[in-house]
């Protein structure tokens, strides 16, 4: 089993490589077939995701690395039950509004704003590293 981070955008290039078809240049993802032979290889340092509303209201953005999971919920008044792997997540998040050990360590609104600005202004992650 691999502990490498892959993104949903990597699935199509992987399937195309398995089928022997070259991925179009405009694909943003990359094939992770090399992980099949060597699961210990590092693949991505972080991934991004979004969750938008379709039949109910939601609007979230997520950055995940090996050690951290950051979720921006633009509809904080609505319940969010966390990522699909929350039952197996090291944080064991059941409801983003009530994380495990809530109150043990907290972020103020200003802390979250500063973190958001650091992401948007490339002080935390540079575009060149993506």
C-alpha positions in Angstrom: 0.0 0.0 0.0 1.3 3.5 -0.9 1.1 6.5 1.4 1.8 8.8 -1.6 -0.6 11.7 -2.3 -2.4 11.6 -5.6 -5.1 13.8 -7.0 -8.2 13.1 -9.0 -6.6 14.9 -11.9 -4.0 12.1 -12.0 -6.5 9.3 -12.7 -7.1 10.0 -16.4 -3.4 10.2 -17.3 -2.8 7.0 -15.3 -5.6 5.1 -17.1 -4.4 6.4 -20.5 -0.9 5.2 -19.8 -2.2 1.8 -18.8 -4.1 1.7 -22.1 -1.0 2.7 -24.0 -2.4 6.1 -25.0 -0.5 9.4 -24.6 -2.2 11.9 -22.4 -3.1 15.2 -24.1 -0.7 18.1 -23.3 -3.6 20.1 -21.7 -4.1 17.5 -18.9 -2.9 18.9 -15.6 -2.5 15.6 -13.9 0.3 13.0 -14.2 0.3 9.3 -14.3 1.0 7.6 -11.0 1.7 4.1 -12.5 5.3 4.2 -11.1 3.7 3.9 -7.7 2.4 0.4 -8.7 6.0 -0.8 -8.9 7.4 1.3 -6.0 4.7 2.4 -3.5 7.3 4.2 -1.4 8.0 6.8 -4.1 7.0 10.4 -3.3 4.5 11.6 -5.9 2.9 14.9 -4.9 3.7 17.2 -1.9 0.1 18.5 -1.7 -3.2 18.3 -3.5 -6.1 20.8 -3.9 -9.8 20.1 -4.0 -13.1 21.9 -4.1 -16.6 21.1 -3.2 -19.4 23.2 -4.7 -23.2 23.0 -4.3 -25.3 21.1 -6.8 -28.5 20.0 -5.0 -27.6 21.6 -1.6 -25.5 24.5 -0.5 -21.8 24.0 0.0 -18.7 25.8 -1.0 -15.4 24.5 0.3 -11.7 24.5 -0.8 -9.1 22.1 0.6 -5.3 21.7 0.6 -3.9 18.4 1.8 -0.3 17.5 2.4 1.2 14.5 4.1 0.9 16.1 7.5 -1.9 18.7 7.2 -5.4 19.2 6.0 -6.8 22.7 5.6 -10.4 23.2 4.7 -11.9 26.6 3.9 -15.7 26.5 4.3 -17.3 29.5 2.8 -20.7 28.5 4.2 -19.7 28.0 7.9 -23.3 28.3 9.0 -23.9 24.9 7.3 -22.7 21.6 8.7 -19.9 19.9 6.9 -19.0 16.3 7.7 -15.5 16.5 6.5 -13.6 14.7 3.7 -14.6 11.3 2.4 -11.8 9.7 4.3 -12.6 11.4 7.6 -13.2 8.0 9.4 -9.7 6.9 8.6 -8.1 10.3 8.9 -5.5 10.7 11.7 -7.5 13.7 13.0 -10.7 11.5 13.1 -12.8 14.5 12.1 -16.5 13.7 12.4 -17.9 17.2 11.9 -15.8 20.1 10.8 -17.8 22.4 13.0 -16.8 20.3 16.1 -13.3 18.9 15.5 -11.7 16.4 17.8 -10.2 18.2 20.9 -11.9 21.4 20.0 -10.8 24.2 22.3 -7.4 22.5 23.0 -5.9 24.7 20.3 -7.8 27.2 18.3 -7.4 29.8 15.5 -8.9 33.2 15.6 -10.6 34.8 12.7 -7.5 36.9 12.2 -5.3 33.8 12.1 -7.5 32.2 9.4 -7.5 35.5 7.5 -3.7 35.6 7.6 -3.4 32.0 6.5 -5.8 32.6 3.6 -3.8 35.7 2.5 -0.6 33.7 2.7 -2.1 31.1 0.4 -3.5 33.7 -2.0 -0.4 35.8 -2.2 2.1 32.9 -2.6 3.8 33.5 0.8 2.9 29.9 1.8 3.1 28.1 -1.5 4.7 29.4 -4.7 3.0 28.7 -8.0 6.4 27.3 -9.2 6.1 24.5 -6.7 2.7 23.4 -7.9 
